[in-house]
Amino acid sequence: MNFSEEQINRYARHILLKEVGGEGQQKLMDSKVLVIGAGGLSSPNILYLAAAGVGTIGVVDDDVVDLSNLQRQVLHGTADINRPKVLSAAESVAAINPDVKIIQKNERITADNAMNMIKDYDVVVDGCDNFSTRFLVNDVCVFQKKTLVSAAIMRFDAQLATYRAFPSQRGEEAGPCYRCIFREAPPDDQIPSCAEAGVMGALCGMVGSLQATEVIKEILGIGESMAGSLLVMDGLSTTFRKIAVKRDPGCPVCGDNPTITDLSVHA
């Protein structure tokens, strides 16, 4: 560890934690996290990961900032309207922690680029807003043995999970992947989008912050992993329910006899 005086001051509250310390802070500074999306969930995620000193953060989003985003997407401001979200995200991160390297991917993640886009990262964060991307990212993370921290939100409800379909370095058994719980996407006309159903902006901040906490725990190898659990939240009643979920031996991607072995299903 070779921290500058500025870094010691910046990360002092982390270094004081015995579960983190200087060694843990160095792990964060050496880590690489890919965030899919730069919207409501990813905004607090990216801000807190940058503040924590995660050394490299990749941000994937092909959208531009819209006025309707600002109710919840705190990465962006009024002056950013019509600008690429990845550019606004990079500027917000630089304002918080100029030591963090931001890799801007102003494009959609697809079956053609997903394997190459994800391969160099330690942890992947799913903050997207559609099922096709969720399944694609999950499948790549299974193939490449990457930890995936995923969250979803609509109206006043949210869910959070860590998917790690391989044994951890701490000796934990392989957990379920996204497909173990949600086998296939529902028809498009059955699930309204946030634009159609609405979403509580402050709940995005809460859930995205929880997601960032799980990412940091996975990098540091501390605490109890959310792998094998699904956290369900009701914002109106302020209730949290943690449900145990298990790996499905019949899962088509991470099961004992997988039928999905490449990305052709996403073509």
N, C-alpha and C positions, 0 to 999 in steps of 0.2 A: 504494500500500500504506500502510495506516494501522494498524499493529498496536499493541495495547496492550502494556504491559510484561509483563503476565501471559501474553499470547499469544506474545510473543517467547520467554519462558521455556518455555511449554508445547510449542512446536513447534521448539525450538532444534535438536534433532537432525535434523529435516527440513531446516531452513534451512541447516544446515552442508553438506548434500549439494549439490554443484554442479548435479546433475540436477534438483534441486527448488528450493532457494533461496527467497527471499522471494516471487518471482513465482509459483513453483509452489505454494507454500503458499496464496497468495491464490486461485489457481485451485481448489484443494481446498475452500477456505472458501466459494467462490462456486458450487460444483457441487451438483447434485441427483442422488441415486441412489435408485432404487426397488428394494426387496428383496422378492421373492415368497417368502413363508414366514418363519417365525420359529422354525425347528427346529434340527436338528443342524448343517447346513451354514451356515445363516444366522446362527446364534449367534456364531461367531467373526468372520464377515463383518461383522456390524453393530457388534460391539465394536471391531474394528480400524478400520473406516471412521470411527466416531465418534472414536476416539483420534487418528486422522490429521487430524481437523478438517473432514471432509466436511460442508458447511454444512447441507444438508437431506437427511434420510434418510426415505423413505417405507417403511413396513412393512405388508405385506398378509398377514393370517392371520385366520381366523375361529374358530380353536380355542382351547381353554383348556389350561392347564398340567396335565399328569398326572404322577403319581409316576414312571411308566416313562420319561418324557422326560428326567429329571434325570441319567441316565447319560451323556448327550452334549449336551444343550441348555443350555449354560452361561450363557445369558442369564437363566435362571430359577433360582429357589431353592425350597427346601421350603415356605417361607411363601407362595409364589405358586401352589401347587396350587389348581386350580379357578378361578383368575383368568384373564382374557383374556391371551393371549401378547403381543399388541401393547402392552398396558398394562405388563406386566412388562418388555418390551423398552424401552419409553420410560423407565421408572424406572432401568433399568440404564445406559442411555446418559447420562441426566442425572447419574448418580453419577460417570461417567467424564469427561464433557465437557459442562457445562451450556450451552456456546455452540451446540451442535448442535440444530437444530430437527428434532423427530421428528413425522412425520405418521402417525397411527394409522389404519389401514384394517381395522377388525374385521369383515371380510367376505371372501368368496371372490372371486377375479378370474374373471369370466365374459365370454361374448361380448357381453353387454349393457353392461358397464362398462369393459372392457379398454382400448378406444381412449382414452376420457377419462382413465382412471387412469394411463396410461403417458405421455401426450403432453407433460407438463411436465418430464420427467426427462431427464438427459443420458445416463445408463447404467442398464441394467436388470440385476439379479442374479437368476438363477433358482436358488432353493434349495428348490423344491417337491418333492413326493414322488409325483407321478403324471404319466402321459404326456399325458393330455388337456390339463392346464394347460401343460405344456412346449410342446406344439404351438401352443396358443392364444397364448402369450406370444411365441413365435418369429414367428408370422405377423404379429402387431401390430408387433413390432420391425422387421420387413421393411417393412411398409407405411409406418411412421413414420420409417424410417431411424435407428433407435436401436441402439446397441451393446449386445449381450446377452452377459453372462458367465455361463456355465452350468456346473453340476457335478452329478454324481450319485454315489451311494454305496450299496453293499449288502455286507453281511458284511465282508470284508477288501479289497474291490475298489472302485475309484473311477475316475472320468474327469472331465476338465476341458477346456473349450474356450471361446474367444471367438468369437462369431458377429457379423460385421459385413458385411452384404450390400450394401455401398455403398463407394465410394472414401473413404479417410480424408483428413483435413485435411493429413496429411503426404505425400499423393500415392500412398499404397498402393492397389493395386487392390482391387476388391470381393472379399471372401472368400465362403465358403459360408455358408448358413444351416443351421439344425438339420435341416431337411427334406432338404437336399442329402445328408446322411449317413444320417439315419434317416427314410426316406420316410413311413412311417406307423406308428402305435402297434401293438405286438403285442397279441394277444387278452389280456383281463384275467386269464384263468386260467393264462397261461404265465409271467408274471412275478410272483413273490411280493413282498409288501410287506416293509418292514423289520420290521414287527410279526410277520410270519410267518417271515422268514429270519434276522433278527438283524442287528446292525451293531456294529462296533467303535467305541466312543465317541471314543477318542483320534484315530482316523483322520478323523472328522468335523472335529475341530479343525485337523488338518493341511491337509486339502483346503479347508476354508472359509477358512483363512488364505491359501492360495495364490490362492483366488478373489478375496479382498480385494486382494491384491497386483496381480492383473491389472486390477481395477477402477481402482486408483490409477494404474497405468501408462497406462491408456486416457485418464483425465482429464488427466494431465500430458503425454501424448504422448512418453513416454520408453521406452527399451529396445526390445525386439523384441516386437511384438504377437503374441498367441496366435491371432489370426485366421488361418485356414488351417492350424491344427494341432489335433490331439486328443491330450491327455496322458492316458495310461492308467497307473494305479498299482496295484500289488499290495502290500498292507500286510504280508502274511505273509513275503514275500521281500524287502521293501523295495526294489522295483525300479520304475523309471519308464521308460515308452516313449513317445516323442513321434512321432506319426504325421502325415505331411503329408496334408492333405485339400484338395480343390479344389471350387470352385463347380461345380455341375451345371447345364449349360445347359438340361437338361430338367426341372429342379426345378419343381414345380407352383406354387410361390409366388415364388421369386426368379429363375427361369429366363428364357430368351429369350422364351418364349410362355407366361406363367403362366396356369394354369387356376383358381387360387385367388386371387381379387381382392377378396374381402370375407370377413366372418366367418360367412357363412351355413353353412359346413361345420361350425362349432362349435355351431350352434343345437341 
